Amino acid sequence: MLRTHTCGELNISNLGQTVTLCGWVQKSRDLGGTTFIDVRDRYGLTQLVLNIDTDETLRETGKSLGREFVIMVTGKVIERTSKNLKMATGEIEIAVENLEVLNSSKVPPFMIEDETDGGEELRAKYRYLDLRRNPIRNNLMLRHKMAQEIRKFLDSRNFIEVETPVLIKSTPEGARDFVVPSRMNPGEFYALPQSPQTFKQLLMVSGFDRYFQIVKCFRDEDLRADRQPEFTQIDCELSFITQEDILNIFEGLTRHLFKTVKHIDLASFPRMQYADAMRLYGSDKPDIRFGMEFVELNDILKGKGFSIFDNAELIVGINAKGCAEYTRKQIDELTEWLKRPQIGATGLIYCRYGADGTLKSSVDKFYGEDDLTNLAAAFSAEPGDLILVLAGQTDKVRKQLNELRLEMGTRLGLRDKNAFAPLWVLDFPLLEWDEETSRYHAMHHPFTSPKPEDIAMLDTDPGAVRANAYDLVINGTEIGGGSIRIHDRALQSLMFKHLGFSPEEAQKQFGFLMDAFEYGAPPHGGIAFGFDRLCSIFAGLDSIRDVIAFPKNNSGRDVMIDSPSTIAEAQLNELKIKTTVQG
């Protein structure tokens, strides 16, 4: 080893020792007779000192060092006269006896500091430099620790880690596949897996009754802060279990991670039906760190001559406690915020409950004192509260009010990143109607089992059929989701029929799985956690990019290596792919 110690481990107990450190120059300060140099590695930072007694050539070398030079230094550990107790090494420094420049560095394009002057695009282009900064490095160290604790927990419960293929078959359900041309089979393509779903089910047929994998998955879809074209799942499947077993085991995994990584004992994991989540929060992943539940108001506000309410399918509102003093300007700003295309509300109705007990709404000419008293009572409102009301088509208005609720929660400081509120959402719809294709699609995937008592409704009312499906939500973010699977060929064939597959199409796409079900498939189910999202919540981040070593940008590009990129004509010819030039 070139070094005897790292830059983060020396302390007062090492006084008098001669040590060798290697690292990068964080900064240097020439004070005339004395030069201080901070040397950094991933373990920490140590101060070096060259003074009037140091060899002159050595002093000149120290003065010539630039930021991010890579150096090896040998010297004696001495006590600092001016201690920095905020640093692990802040009581000592190294009196330099030998210094070697292992590599010089160009001036970096941004400051390698916790608070950098580099913008997002610049830091993405030089991601290898960004990774030297403490916040990013700490995020990756957190990710590593979480991965180790996941493996430790699952191994202790008899799960076996099995790698599944990356080059698989493209399927029509779910998001778009990334496809890979096959040179040896011209005109045919592999797909990169959106998840190892069918393979983990086949492992259950094979008798591996507890499987897991921390696995890369790929989806060719539009990106946002919590999505990347390639992402990592904690993928799990179990045989001979019930839904209750899965909820208990993976609640245990979540508790274990919070305890070992963040030293937090999570309180209860409440459970909520999907239908209740949509009715009370307008979301299948509600943030329950704060209240502000929806109250439906059709019985109170319809039929009073206000056409917007009278013609609405649903009138629904929230109580923003303590906000009655909002000015008209603030409410107008909220209204404009709701009218943005990404939310699409047409307007906002409000009712103030003044500190003096008076009730005043923005539609007073349609509603009398008794109506407003009934409105306030529906919310259990108190003086000082502000009631905010939207109206329209049920699904749309619930989504709009969900956005308003979250925005008000943020503005009122109710979404504390250091508070964690887990929630199981249960009994999702099995199918959802797609207007574009005029048919039902699986809400999760086509292998999810319907509730046994709802199977008969597949023919009469498919939209009302509930799935044996469950999601784990933390702070309004879906962390994991799964279901009890179909393990019977007849039921799987029925499911494909209701998804619009002909028997021939179902056999072509999924015949291998249905054939396997005829060889003693056990009852089974599973779950997959979004590992990147889980890490970002632990790190207190809104975006998953900074818990991924080399992420893509919003356009799905890696600007550091300039990917995706064109490939040579010879490669395309080998793959029997012809390109068409537009224009």
N, C-alpha and C positions, 0 to 999 in steps of 0.2 A: 504494500500500500504506500502511495506517495505521502499520505498524511497519517499522523498519529491520533488526531482528534477531529471532530467536526467543528464548525463555527458556532454551534449552539450549545455545547456541553461543558465548556470550561467555567469554573467558578472559583470562589475563594479557597476551596480545598485543594486547588491545583497550584497554589503559590510556590514559586521556586522551580517548577518543572520546566524542562526544555521540550517544546512541542513543535509539531509541524502541521500547518493548516493549508488547505487548498480552497480556492473559491474565486468569486468575482468581486471586483472593486465596486462597492456601492457608491462611495464618495471619498474624497480626500480633502484635508484642510491644512494648508501650509501657513503656519503662524510665525514664520521667520526662523527662529531657532529650533522649532519643533514642528514635525509633520505628523498628523493623525490620518490614518487610513482605515475605513470600515470595509472589512472583507466579509462576503456573504456566501452561504450555500443554502441548500434547502432546509437545513436544520436550524439556522439562525444567523446571527451577525456578531463578529468580534472586532474590537478596536485594536489596531496596531499603532505603535508609536516609534518614531525615529527622532532622536534629539541630538543635541550638540556633541554628545559623546559617541554617537553612531559614526561608523566609517563614512567618510565623505562620499565615496563612490556609491555606497548603499543609499545614502541620503538623496543623492541625485537621481538614482533609479526610482526611489519612492516618490520624488516630486514629479517624475515624468509619467506616472501612471494615469491613464484615462479611465473614465467610467466604463465598466464592464470588461476591463482587462482581466484575463485569467492568470492568477498568480499562485505560487507556492512560497510559503514563508515559514522560516524557522526562528524561534526566539524563546525568551524566558517569560513565564507568567508572572506579572507583577501586579500589585494592588493599585487601582486607580485612585488618584487624589480627588477627582470629581466623579463620584459614583452616579450611575443611572440605574436606579432600582426598578425601573419599568422593563429593563432588559434582563433576560436570564443570565447574560454574561456581563452585566453592567457594573460589577464590582472589580473586574480585572481588565487588564490589557496585555498585549504581547510586546515586549521590548525586542525589536527586530534585530536578529543577528545575521540572517541570510535571506535574500529575496530573489526569486527567479520569476521572470515573466514567461508563462507557459504559452500565452497567445495574446496578441493585442486585439483591440476591438475598434470598429468604426464608432463614431458618436451615434448612439441609438436614436431612432426617430421620435421617441417619446420617453418620458421619465419612467425608470423602473422603480416606481414608488407605489405605496398603497393608494394614494390619491394621485393618479397620473394625469398628464396633460394630453394623453392620446385619445382621439375619438374612436368610436366603435369600429369603423371600417379600417382605420390605420392599425389598430391593435389586432384586428383579424388578419390583416396582410402579414404582420410580423408576430403571429401567434406564439412562436417559439420564444420571443422576448416577453410577451404578455404573461406567459406561463412562469416567468421568473418572479412575478409580483406576488407578494404574500397572499392577497385575497384569492387569487386564482389557484395558487399552489395549495392553499389550505382547503379550498373546495375539492380538489382532486384527492387530497389526503383523507378528507371526510368521506368521499366516495369509496376509496379503498377500504377504509375501516368498516363502512356499512356492508360492502360486499363480503368481507371476512366474517362479520357477525351473522349475515344471512346464511352463509354456508355452514357456520358453526351451529346455528339453531336448527336448520333443516337436517343436517347430518345427525344431530342428536335425536331426531324424530324419525329416523330410518329412511329418509329420502335419499335417492341415488341420483347423482348428476350424470346426465347422458347428453351427448352432443347430437343434434339432429342436422339433416342436410341443409345447405345454403342454396344449392341449385335444385329447385323443385318445379312443380307443375303450376302453370297459371290457372287461376279459377276466376269465375265471373263475379262472385259475391265480394262485398267489402270494398275497400279503397282500390285505387289503381295499382297494379303491379309494376315494379321495375322488371324489365325483361332482358334476357341475355341470349344473344344468338349462339347457336351451336354450329361450329365449323364442321364437325364430323357428321352432322345431320342437317344438311342445308335446308333452309326454309322452316326449320323448327326452332323453338325457343324454350329456354328455361325461364323461370321467374324466381326472383329473390323473395324469401318468405315474409309475409306480413305478420305471421306468427307461426310457431311450430305446431299449430292446432291438430292437424290430422296425424302427425307423427307421434305426438304425445298420447293421443287416443290409441294408436296402434301399439304403443308401449304398454298400455293397460291390457290390451288383448294378449300381449306377450307375457304378462304376469309380473311386470315391474310395477308393483302396486303403489309405489311412492316415487315419483320422478320430479326433478327440478333442473332448471338450467338458467343461468344468467346469460341471456342470448341477444345477439343483434337481430333486429327486425327492420323491414324496409317498407315504406309506403310512399307512392308517388302522388302526394296530395299537396294542396296549398299550405303554406307554412305560417306559423305565428309563434308567439313567445314560448309556448309549451309544446311545440311540434318541431321535429326535424325529419328529413327524409330517411335517415337511419337513426334508430333509437334502441334502447336496451330494455328488455323485459326481465323480470323475475318470473319465470314461467313454471307452473306447478300443476301436477295432475295426481289424483289419488283414486284408488279402487275401493269398493266395499265401504262406502261412506255415505252419509247423508249431508244435506246442506248445512245442518247444524254443526256437524263435525268440521266442515271447511271453515265456517265462520269462527269457530273456537280456535282452530289451529292458527289461522292467519291473523286473528286478533292477537294471539300469543306472539307471533313473529313481530307484529307492529309494536307491541308493548316492549318486547326484548330490544328492538332497535332504539326506541326512545330512551330506555333505561341505560343501555350500555354506551350509546353514542352521545346522547344529550343529557343523560342523568335526570330524566324526567319520568315520573310515574304518571302515566295517563289515567284519567278517571274513567268513567263508564264509556262504553261504545253503544250508544242508543241505536235503535233500529226504526226505520221508517218505511212505510209502503211507498212505492213509486207514485201512486195516485195521490197520496197525501203530500209528498214532496212537491208535486206540481201544483196542487191546490193551495198550499201554504206558502210556497217560496217561488213558484214559477220555474223551477229548475230541478233536474234530476241529480244535481250535485250541490245541494244548499250549504251555504256557510252558516253554521249554527253557533258561531261565536257570539252572535247577538240576536235579539228577537226580531221585532219589526215584521211579524208574520202578516200575510195577506188576510184581508177581510173582504168577503164578497158582499156586494151592496145592492144587488138587483131588487130585493124586496123593499128596500128603503128609498131608493132613488128613481126607480122606473115609474112611468105613468104620471109624471108631474109637468109635462109639457116641454121639457128640455130635450130636443130631438136627438142630440148626440147620445144621451143616456137611454132615451126611449127606444132608439134603433140599435143599440149595442147588444151583442150576444152576452157580454159579461161586463159588469162594472165592479172594479176591485181597487182597493187602496191599502196604504200603509200609514202608520202613525210615526212620524219623526218627532220623538219626544224632545221637548225643550226647544223646538225650533220655531215657535210662534212669532218670535221677533225677527224672523227672516224678512228683509225688505222686499218691496215689489221688484226692485232690480235683481235681487238674488233669485227670486222665484222665476222671473223672466229668463234669467241665465240658465236655470235648471230646465225650463221649458224648451229653450233652444237646444240645449244638450240632448234632450230626449228626441228632438225632431231630426237629429243628424241621420243620414241615410243608413248608418250601421245599426240604428235602433228603430227609427221609423215611426215613432209616435206622432199623432196629429195634434196633440195638445195636452195640457195638464190642468186639472181642476184642484183647487185647494180650499181648505177650511181652517181658519185660525181659531184656536181656543185661547183667548186672551188671558193674561194674568189676572184680570179683573172678573173673569168668568163669562165674558161675552163671547158669542160665536159669530164669526163673519166669514162668508165664503165668497168665491169668485163668481157664483151663480145665484146670488141672493134673490134675484127677481123671480126665480122659479121655485125657491124653497123657503118655507117659513121657519119660524123659531122652533116649532115642534119637530120639523124634519131634521134640522141641524142638531137638535138635542138627541134625537134617535141616532143620527150619524155618529156623534161623539160617543154615545153609549156603546155602539157596536165595536168601537176600538178601545173601550175602557179608558178614554182619553181624559186628561187632566189639564187644568189651566197651565198654559205655557207650551202646549203641544200643537203640532202642525200636521193636519191630515192631508195626504196627497193621493189623488184619485185619477185613474185612467179607465178608459172604456173602449171596447171594440170587439173584434173576433177573439174567442177564448184563448186559443193557443198563442196568437200574436201578442195580445195584451198581457198575458202572463209573462212572456219573455221580456217585454218592455218594462214591466214593473219589477222584474227580477234585476234588470240592469240599474233601475233607479234605486232599488233597495241597497244594492251593493255600493253604489256611488254615495248614497247617504251614509252608509256604514263607514265608508272610508273618510268622508268629510267630518264625521262626528268622532273619529278616532276609535271606532269599535272593532276594527280588524287588526288587532295586535299580532304582529308576526311572532311574538314570543309566547302566544297562547295557542293551544292546539285542541281542536274539537273534532274528534273522529265521529263518523256516522256510517252505519250500514244502510244502504237503500236496497229494498227487496222487491221482488215480484214485478219486474219490468214487463211491459207488453212483449209478447213473443214476436209479433210482426208489426211493421209500420208501413203505411201506404205512401207510395212515391208517385207524385202527380206527373212527373216527366215520363215515366215508363208505364203508368197506369196499372201498377201491380204492387203486391205486397213484397217487402224485403224483410229479411231477418234483422231484428234490431241489434242483436249481438252477432251471431253467425248461425248458419243453418244446422248446426249440430247441437244446439241448445234444446233441452227437453222442455216441453210444455208441462204445466201443472196437470197431473193426471185427471183431476176433476174438470179441467177445461178442454180436454181433447175433443169432446163431442162438438164443441163450438167451432172447430176448425172449418166445418162445412157450412155452418149457419151464420156465425158472427166472428170471422177470423181476427178482426181488430180487437176483440175483447178477450182473446186468449192470453193468459199470463204465462210468463216463462219462469222456470226454476233458475232465476238469474239474480245476481247480487253485485253491487258495487261498494267498494270502500272509498269514502270521501273524507278528506281532511281539509278543513278551512276553505271549503268551496271548490276544491280541486279533486277530480277523480284520480285516486291513487292506484286502484286496482279494480278489476272486474272479472267475473267468471260465472259459471253455471254448472248445474248438473247436466250431463250429456245424454243424448240418445244413445242407447247401446243395443237397440233392436232393429233389424233390417226393415221390418214392415213399417215401424213408426218413422224411421228415417226416410223411407220411400214416400210415405204420406206427407212428410214435411217438404220434401223436394217438389212434390206435386203442387202443394199450396204456394210454393215460391215460383211456380211457373215453369218448372223443368219438365220436359217430356221424359218418359222412362229411359229413352235412348241417351238423352243429354245427361241425365243423372248418372247413368252407367259410365258414360265416357269421362265425365269429370271426377266422379267420386266412387266408381265401381270398386276400386281397391279397398276402400273403407267399408263399404256395405258387404263386400265379400268376406272381409275379416270378421264382421259381426256374426257370420254363420259358423264361426269356429270358437264358440264359447267366450263371447265378450262379457266381462264383468260389469256390473253397475259402476259408474265412475263419474267424476266431476273434477273441476279444477278452477284455477284462478291465475291471472297474470297481473303483476304490479308493474307500473311504469317506473323503472328504476331512476331514470333521469329526473322525473317529476318528484319522486320521493326525496332524492338528494337535494333538489332545489328548495323544497320545503324545509328540510333540515338546515340548509345553509341560509334560509331567510331571503331567497331570491325570487323575483317574479319571472325570470327567464331561465330556461334549462341550459342555455348556451354555456354559461360559466361553470357548469359542473361537467362539461364535456371537454376533453382535451383539445380536439380539433373539430369544432362545429361548423355547420354551413350557415350562410346568411339567409335573409328572407326570400331570396331568389333561388335557394337551394344550391348556391355556389360556394366552393371553397376558394376564397380569394387569395389564399396563401400559395396554393399549388396551381391555381387557375384551372379548376375543374368544376363542371364537365368541359371537355374540349373536343375538338375534331380529332379524327384519327386518319392515318395514312390511307390513301386509295388502295394500296396493296392489301392492307388488313380488311378493308371492306370487300375487296374481290375474293379474298379467302373465305369470307363469311357468306358469299353470294348475296351481298346487299348492294342494291343500286340506290344512288342518291339522286334526287331531283332538285335542280337549282331553280328557286323561285325567282320570278321577275322577268 
